[in-house]
Amino acid sequence: MAVAVRRPGRLIAEVSTVVIAGIVAFPLYWMLLSAVKPPGEIQSANPKPWTLSPSFDSFSRVLTVSGFGRFFMNSLVVALVVVALSLVLSFLSAVALTRFSFKGRTVLLVMILVAQMVPVEALTIPLFFLMRQIGGVAPAFGLNELGSLVLVHLAFSLPFAIWMLRGFVAAVPVELEEAAKLDGASRMRFTWQILFPLVAPGLVAVSVLAFIHAWNDFLFAKTFIISKTENQTLPQAILVFFKPEDTDWGAVMASSTLMTIPVLVFFVLVQRRLVSGMAGAVKG
Amino acid sequence: MVTVQEAPPVTAPARKPRRKGDGRAAALYLAPAGILLAAMLAYPIYQLVLISFYDYGQPQATGNAPLVFLGFANYTDLLSQVQFWTVLGKTVGFAAACVVGSLLVGTGLAVLATRVRALPRALLFLAALGAWSTPAIAGSYVWLFLFDTDFGLVNEVLSGIGLPFEHHSWTFGTLGAFGLVAAEVIWCSFPFVLVTMYAGIKGVPDEVLEAASLDGASTWRTTWAILLPMVRPLLMIATVQSIIWDFKVFTQIYVMTNGGGVAGRNLVLNVYAYQQAFAGQEYGLGSAIGVVMTLLLLSVTGLYVRSQRRSAAWL
């Protein structure tokens, strides 16, 4: 886009862009800064926007006191399992919905579109009862177990993931499939060895969204993991330091930082593909 | 750093003649996701509606008392509560503010991003990615800390320039609390709009804009008369997605207003339903709130489906 290039306004635009970027990033800077401030400086009536003596006191408090590592691993395991499974399941569904013709395809597509809109938070009550029932049959997926979280997050990421991948799968030319068939590749082989790598940008976007979804969850972890505290996830771990009247802000900021880092790393690693993936999906 | 790659052209797959075995293969491919969605989404929706018709408290939940069918009593009960209408009004107002806020900020910055060189744009996108990737709970805490009554930077800065904000509590009053939560929600949700709209604007052919500029159209005019109409389908999708997200915010409200504020002044429907069900052990009433929420959002869905149908050959 070449509009307004070389106009005197561009410098103003660039300066404001940088200032806005600074404002947007500021809460993250404040989080990191407060996490490394020495104990005396955090809860100060005159907070300074810098620190001269960074310390890792808050981090060590978080990492030693609360079993934080355990909660971190719980969150990570749930998120990674959800990512892996949602990649496979949404890919298979997207292939079926775009490359096979069968009766009821249109109906299924509409159902998936509608499923994206269901306010999943409203389903907490029936899901709570369902997980209690499942616990009687398959204990690893019942209340208080990480499996229950995997199940709900998987189900909630799938509709959008399928919808997103659909566009990418459809963009692979039909001729490629015919050529593969002529070369004697089975449908299964074509699906996994040719199609799967070709839709990589879509898969990246799907995995990021599924990861964030599972990693961020507060409500379902709070509802499902009730009595078995060692199975709680990160949000509950942070909650421990947060008491309205007596908050350990240093620890809250340190644990918030630790919780943000994996997502940020994931995001930065895949950002190019994510952006094109999002664009592909919303255009679809 | 962040560049928008050309998205794959999404075209409707050509209507192929039905091949032998397609149906069976499709069933196999769809089965895993289908079973999961039926069990974790469709069945719970059915259960939600069912529970909302019963007097379902703790004794019923543990199986110690028989279920009593109430018909629409939970609903009439709900609709006659003053608190329900207040919460509904606050939810809609709060969601509307968040939606409008993130659309304005996201679209405005997307337009700005197309006007600047790569470096400032990369900084903006990097900051936006940072906000986007901050987990809701971490974001809630940071914003709370920035606006903390005693230790917050915002009060310090505002009172430093002579404004009466010393020991001001942002979360005490309804407007302040909702405003603070809305600011956090907009902060972490505008990046989606930014990325979507930036991709959309980049997709507008240069020739169209050059032609407009040759005809002497101002930047402002080009933006409003050419750019926005061309990216309207994307804007529509961003709007509907924002409505869906912001209408069901839970974590931020729950954490930042400490469970909905003193005497539930800062409740939204989600938190209200949660409290009725799990704290008040009124699962029937909580489910009725869930059904009302679902119906409200599904009516928005109708809009979305229509816009999708019109915008492209999507099936």
Interface residues (C-beta under 8 A of the other chain):
Chain A: M1 A2 V3 A4 G9 R10 A13 E14 S16 T17 V18 I20 A21 G22 V24 A25 P27 L28 W30 M31 S34 I42 Q43 S44 A45 N46 P47 P49 V88 L89 S90 L92 S93 V95 A96 L97 T98 R99 F100 S101 F102 K103 R105 T106 L108 L109 V110 L113 V114 A115 Q116 M117 V118 P119 V120 E121 A122 L123 T124 I125 P126 L127 F128 F129 L130 L151 V152 L154 A155 F156 L158 P159 I162 G167 F168 A170 A171 V174 R187 P201 I212 W215 N216 F218 L219 T223 L234 P235 I238 F242 P244 W249 V252 M253 S256 T257 M259 T260 V263 L264 F266 F267 V268 Q271 R272 R273 V275 S276 M278 A279 G280 V282 K283 G284
Chain B: M1 V2 T3 V4 Q5 E6 A7 P8 P9 V10 T11 A12 P13 A14 R15 K16 P17 R18 R19 D22 G23 A25 A26 A27 Y29 L30 P32 A33 G34 L36 L37 A39 M40 L41 Y43 P44 I45 Q47 L48 I51 A61 L109 L112 A113 T114 R115 V116 R117 P120 R121 L123 L124 F125 L126 A127 A128 L129 G130 A131 W132 S133 T134 P135 A136 I137 A138 G139 Y141 V142 W143 F145 L146 D148 D150 F151 G152 L153 E156 W187 F192 V195 T196 A199 G200 I201 K202 G203 V204 D206 L209 E210 S213 T219 T222 L234 I237 A238 I244 F247 K248 F250 T251 Y254 V255 N258 N270 A273 Y274 A277 F278 Y283 G286 S287 I289 G290 V291 M293 T294 L297 L298 V300 T301 Y304 V305 Q308 A312 W314 L315
